[in-house]
Amino acid sequence: MPTLRETLPKEFFPEHAGTQAHKLDYLEVVAEHFGQGMEPWPGPQKHVYCWWELEQGYAVGWNENPNRGWSFPVIRIKLKTA
């Protein structure tokens, strides 16, 4: 599986260096959510249309807030077991 660093858009770097999402960019992505019919973002942000589940129970969203610009919120989630 790719890491978050390999999956994030190139625009993420270096603008978001030092953020919590950047600190977790070495973790592997276990699921991606984007496009029609995607599973909704489980965090409180309302403008996340693409997000990734990471190993160790983290999720990183790509929040495209029209008033504040991009952010990449991180939340803890319960990973689905196979």
N, C-alpha and C positions, 0 to 999 in steps of 0.2 A: 504494500500500500504506500502511496506517496505521503510525504510529510505535509504539514500545513504550509511550510515555506515553499514547497514545490507547487502548491495549489493556489495560494493567494495571488491576486492580480499584481503585476509588476508595479503598479501605482502605489501599492502598500509600502514599498521600500523606497527611500529611507524615511518618508514622512511620518510613519507610525512607529519608528524605532523607540524602544523604551516602554511601549504599552504592554499591558498584560498579554494581549494576543501575540505580540512579537516575542515575548518571553517563552511562549508555548509553541513557537513555530517548528520546533524539532519533533513534536509528537506526530504520530501517524494518524491520518484521516481514516476513520472507519466507516463513515457514510457522508455523502454530500446531498444537500437538499436545495433544489432550485427548479424554476420553471413551473408550468401549469401542474396542478395537482400535488405540489410539494407539501410535505408535512409542515405545518405552521411552526414558526420560531417560538420556542417555549419561554423566551424571556419577555420582559416588559416593553422593549423597544417596538415601535409600530411600523418601521420602514425597513425591515429585514426581509429581503426577497431571495437571499442566498445564504446558506449557513452550512457549517461542517461539524460533524460529531468527531471528537478526537478520542484516542485511547486515554485511559485514566479518568474518564467521566467528565470531560470538558466539552463545551460547545462554543464555537466562535461564529458570530453573525457578521454579515456585511450590512451595516445600517446605513441606508442612503437617505438621511434626513434632509429634506429640501431646505430647511432653515439653518442647519448647522454643518452641512457637509457630511463626509464619510466618517464613520467610526466603526470599530470592530469590537463590540462588546463580548465579554467572556462570561459564561455561566457554568455552573455545575449541573450535570444531568445524570440520570440513571441510564446506563448503557443497556441496550436490549441484548438479551442472551439468545443464542441460536438454539 
